[in-house]
Amino acid sequence: MSEVKEIVGGWIHAHEQDRERVRVFVPEGSVLPPSRGRRRLRFFADGSFEELRPGADDRAMDLMGRYSFDGKHLTLNYDNKIAPDNMTQIEVSLSQDGKRLELVRPEV
């Protein structure tokens, strides 16, 4: 994977498919089982992103920022300077068919 356009669009966290340090996201519109809340990422071609995540009271929290992508590493810079869950520098892989975006969280 080497181009930003490959990750542009909306992605939904398919936590059922997660592995140890890997968070799996699938394209918006994918059929997933019911869930109390799912994190959503949307990457825009202009380098901005939006993250929707379930809040403490189940209302969605909307976080925004800018991202950079070098083909393997994704860097998220949140506008509020708070990076939730060590999600600032992430190794990324996209499946050949473009139906799975895997974000590898750094070890803590």
Secondary structure, 3 states (H helix, E strand, C coil): CCCHHHCCEEEEECHHHCECCEEEEEECCCCCCCCCCCCEEEECCCCEEEEEEECCCCCEEEEEEEEEECCCEEEEEECCCCCHHHCCEEEEEECCCCCCEEEECCCC
